[in-house]
Amino acid sequence: MSLLRLALGLIRDVATTEQGQEFIKDLRGGPGKKTRTAPAGEAEVGPWRQSVEERLTVADRNATMLAGMLNAQHEAMIRIQKRQRIWNVALAAGVLVALAVPLAWWLLAGA
């Protein structure tokens, strides 16, 4: 999966949430048309802070999962590359033998 597809998927997921839609409305409204006001009191800040902490926790968990998946994919790619290198050496040796045998036959038969 490319990073661009991952980013677009994350943007699409965020855009489906209520807060994502509010953010999109803020962006479309321009700099002078803010639809959301900042929380006035400590009682209003609490739920916002909790929401942000929950989203950060989910983002951290997703980043950890993504890093694990990328590490596993990287290890698999290294194994595949090692196997391919062995096949390449074996194929090169086979080509050299295939060329050397007729050459040796021609040299020995011609002498």
C-alpha positions as CSV (number, residue, x, y, z in Angstrom):
1,M,0.0,0.0,0.0
2,S,1.4,3.4,-0.9
3,L,1.7,6.2,1.5
4,L,-0.6,8.3,-0.7
5,R,-3.4,5.7,-0.5
6,L,-2.9,5.5,3.3
7,A,-3.1,9.3,3.6
8,L,-6.2,9.4,1.5
9,G,-7.8,6.6,3.4
10,L,-7.1,8.4,6.7
11,I,-8.5,11.7,5.4
12,R,-11.7,9.9,4.1
13,D,-12.1,8.2,7.6
14,V,-11.7,11.5,9.4
15,A,-14.0,13.3,7.0
16,T,-16.9,10.9,7.9
17,T,-16.8,11.9,11.5
18,E,-18.8,14.9,12.9
19,Q,-15.7,16.7,13.9
20,G,-14.2,16.2,10.5
21,Q,-17.3,17.7,8.9
22,E,-17.0,20.7,11.2
23,F,-13.4,21.1,10.2
24,I,-14.3,20.9,6.5
25,K,-17.0,23.6,7.1
26,D,-14.4,25.8,8.8
27,L,-12.1,25.4,5.8
28,R,-14.8,26.2,3.3
29,G,-16.0,29.1,5.3
30,G,-12.7,30.9,4.9
31,P,-10.7,32.8,7.5
32,G,-13.5,35.3,8.5
33,K,-16.3,32.8,8.9
34,K,-15.5,30.5,11.9
35,T,-18.4,28.2,12.8
36,R,-16.8,26.8,15.9
37,T,-16.0,28.9,19.0
38,A,-13.3,28.1,21.5
39,P,-14.5,26.6,24.8
40,A,-15.1,29.3,27.4
41,G,-14.8,27.4,30.7
42,E,-12.9,24.5,32.2
43,A,-16.1,22.4,32.1
44,E,-16.1,22.7,28.3
45,V,-12.4,22.0,27.9
46,G,-12.6,18.7,29.7
47,P,-14.6,16.8,27.0
48,W,-12.5,18.4,24.2
49,R,-9.3,17.3,26.0
50,Q,-10.7,13.8,26.5
51,S,-11.7,13.6,22.8
52,V,-8.3,14.7,21.7
53,E,-6.6,12.1,24.1
54,E,-8.8,9.3,22.8
55,R,-8.0,10.2,19.2
56,L,-4.3,10.4,20.0
57,T,-4.5,7.0,21.6
58,V,-6.2,5.5,18.6
59,A,-3.6,7.2,16.3
60,D,-0.8,5.8,18.4
61,R,-2.3,2.4,18.3
62,N,-2.8,2.6,14.5
63,A,0.8,3.9,14.0
64,T,2.1,1.0,16.1
65,M,0.1,-1.5,14.1
66,L,1.2,0.1,10.8
67,A,4.9,0.0,11.9
68,G,4.5,-3.7,12.8
69,M,3.0,-4.4,9.4
70,L,5.7,-2.5,7.6
71,N,8.4,-4.3,9.6
72,A,6.9,-7.7,8.8
73,Q,6.6,-6.7,5.1
74,H,10.2,-5.6,5.1
75,E,11.4,-8.8,6.6
76,A,9.5,-10.8,4.0
77,M,11.0,-8.7,1.3
78,I,14.5,-9.4,2.6
79,R,13.8,-13.1,2.6
80,I,12.5,-12.9,-1.0
81,Q,15.6,-10.9,-2.1
82,K,18.0,-13.5,-0.5
83,R,16.1,-16.3,-2.2
84,Q,16.2,-14.4,-5.5
85,R,20.0,-13.8,-5.1
86,I,20.6,-17.5,-4.7
87,W,18.5,-18.3,-7.8
88,N,20.4,-15.7,-9.8
89,V,23.8,-17.2,-8.8
90,A,22.6,-20.7,-9.6
91,L,21.3,-19.5,-13.0
92,A,24.5,-17.7,-13.8
93,A,26.5,-20.8,-12.9
94,G,24.3,-22.9,-15.1
95,V,24.7,-20.5,-18.1
96,L,28.5,-20.6,-17.6
97,V,28.5,-24.4,-17.5
98,A,26.2,-24.5,-20.6
99,L,28.7,-22.3,-22.5
100,A,31.8,-24.0,-21.2
101,V,30.8,-27.6,-22.1
102,P,30.3,-27.0,-25.8
103,L,33.4,-24.8,-25.9
104,A,35.5,-27.6,-24.2
105,W,34.1,-30.2,-26.6
106,W,34.9,-28.1,-29.6
107,L,38.4,-27.4,-28.4
108,L,39.1,-31.1,-27.6
109,A,37.4,-32.5,-30.7
110,G,39.2,-30.0,-33.0
111,A,42.7,-30.9,-31.6
